[in-house]
Amino acid sequence: MSAELEIVKPPNEAEIASPYRHFTRAEWARLRADTPLTLTLEDLTRLKSLDDPISLEEVIEIYLPLSRLLALYVAATQGLFKATQRFLGAEDGKVPYIIGVAGSVAVGKSTTARILKALLSRWPNTPKVELITTDGFLLPNKTLEGSGLMDKKGFPESYDNRALLRFLAAVKAGRSNVEAPVYSHLTYDVVEGEKLVFDRPDILIVEGVNVLLAPRRSRDGRERPFVSDFFDFSVYLHAEEEVLEKWYVERFQRLRQTAFRDPRSYFRIFAELTEEEAERVAKDIWERINLQNLRQNIAPTRPRARSVPRNATARTSRSKPWCS
């Protein structure tokens, strides 16, 4: 957990040099206090990704404390905004609180974002919580193929970053009915002509692999805005590389038996592979594309996050630090 947070433990001498505070799973779970569980098992089944083994116990011990912390941040921000409006004599307005969720492919970002959305929408001061993934801002496959970037899909250069920045700027400015493109994981492409509409949410969760990338300087030396500039709070989901590879291969095998069998699936060809062949393909994709993106672009953004949940320890061990 970032040292900027106020509800952290006092550092001992060994921790002073670190910008983070570390919590075991049990220590973190106690921060839930009396926050009630508002999700049912049916809710969790609907929210989690196909390959995610998350349980209600994990929601209670991990996500409820995080939702409580975020609720405190949002309430404080809302109070400051209203006080500023009164001070300036400005008209009533509404600026959404924006939360970024980053991390590697297969680390569990989608499940985390959906659970946070469900939990935060149940707090009385934030009934309107919306979620967007940056997948919709990927360049269309036709453009990526023409630029030789299909094997770089998910890398920073594969996104329409200007469109994403325009979207976030409009939402943060409190504009109504801001449109965003739609992405289909079935066809593995942006859906032409379809749009999502965001109408002044209380909270907007932005989920994507590279959302914490630092701003880059333009050729004239000036810094350009980037996605994370619009975030009020950010979460980086961490797991070790070997664990991520295992999860990715497992997910690939499950999709081979389910979504890949749809005739419309971009990955339909993989459905006919044997289990051994599919494992080799999945490991090749992981090593050539996802692991390179993780090392070059995603993992270096981890220090920019306010909270760094360690997903591997949350799933495999209760003795190691869960959150830093």
Beta strands, then each sheet from edge to edge (+ up, - down):
strand 1: 23-24
strand 2: 97-103
strand 3: 129-133
strand 4: 178-184
strand 5: 189-198
strand 6: 203-207
strand 7: 233-237
strand 8: 321-323
sheet 1: 1+ 8-
sheet 2: 3+ 6+ 2+ 7+
sheet 3: 4+ 5-
end
